[in-house]
Amino acid sequence: MSITIKEIAEKANVSIATVSRALNNDKNVKPNTRKAVLSIAKELKYKPNILARSLAKNKSNIIGVVLPDVDGEFFSEIIHGVDEIVYPDGYHTIVASSHSQRSIVESLVRFMGESLIRGIIIIVPTISEQIKDILDNSTIPATVINSKGEGIDHDTVTIDNYQGAYSMCEYLIKAGYKKIAHIKGPHNNDDAIQRTEGFTDALQNYKIPIHSEWIINGEFTAESGKDACRRLLTMTNKPDAIFAANDMMALGCYKAIRSFGLSIPEDIGVAGFDDIFISQFLTPRLTTVHVPISEIGRAAAASLIERIENGSENGNSDLKSIKVSTGLVIGGSCRTINN
C-alpha cells in the first residue's frame, strides 16, 4: 500500500501542508523541519503521485522523451543524462520507444496531445516532413537530438559524426592500413550517413582506394556487424581493417573474426564509433570514436528546461544549436601509429 503525505505528517508531527511544502522545497519551510520530513519520507519509502501533483498545481512537471530504442546502451546513457538534469529541478520523464518512423510519429502525436506533458526531447534518425510539421504546429517546447538539426524551429543537439569518422579513418591510414572496409549504419539514419561521408572523404584525401564491395550495410546491431564482417572475411580480396559505424557492430566483428580463427589486430584491425561502456571491456580494448553520450542527454535537457522555465516559444531567433565534439580512444584492436 502506498504511503501518503498524511502518514508522513503524523510521524513528523506537522501539518499536511507543511509536508507538501517541504517535499516541494518551499523556502518558507524551516531547514530542520524540511530535513526531518525528507528523512521520514525516505524511511517510509514515500513515492509522490506525479499525476496528482500536476493536476493539483495545474502545472505539469513531466518531460516526454521519444527514443528509437530503449534497449541499446547508447540510448540508456541518453536517458541517464536527461534525468541528471531534469530530476533535481523537480521534473520526471516518461519514455516512449519508437522502432519505426510511423511509431515515432504516433509517439509524438500522443505526447503532443497530453496536456500534462511540459516539454519533449526527441531523438530521430532523420527528420521527415511529417515530424517537422508535428513539432512546428505544437506549442509544447521541444529539443531535437539529430545529426543534422537543420530546417526546424527548435533547439537541437548534434554529434560531430563527420569529423569523428574522418579522424578515425585518418588514424587507421597513418597506422599503415591501406585496405579499409566500412560497415555502414541504417540507410535512413543521418548519423550513419555522415559517418560514411567522413570515411569516404578521408580515404579520398589520402588517395586510398575505395572498394565498393568493402562498404557493407549494417543496422547498428551486433548481429548485423557479425554478418557484414563474415561477408568481408569470405572475400578473395580481404581488407586489413574494418571501420564499423558504431561499437555494437564492431562487437559483432569481434565475434565473426574469432569464429574464423583469426586474431585482432594481428590478422585484421577493427575500429568503432560511440565508445559505449562495454567497449572498454573487449579484448583487445576497442579503438573507437568517443562520443560523450550522457553529455548529449544533459545538453538537450538543460536546453529544454531553460525554455520551459523562461516561457519562451519555439521558433524564436534565440534557438540553440549545440554540437557535441568527438575524440579518439586508442585501444589495442588496431595497429598504432609509429612516431
Secondary structure, DSSP 8 states (H G I E B T S, - for coil): ----HHHHHHHHTS-HHHHHHHHTT-TTS-HHHHHHHHHHHHHTT----HHHHHHHHT---EEEEEES-SSSHHHHHHHHHHHHHHTTTT-EEEEEE--SHHHHHHHHHHHHT-TTEEEEEEE-SS--HHHHHHHHT--S-EEEE-SS--S-SSEEEEE-HHHHHHHHHHHHHHTT--SEEEE---TT-HHHHHHHHHHHHHHHHTT----GGGEE---SSHHHHHHHHHHHHTSSS--SEEEESSHHHHHHHHHHHHHTT--TTTT-EEEEEE--GGGGGSSS--EEEE--HHHHHHHHHHHHHHHHHHT--TT-TT--EEEE--EEE--SSS-----
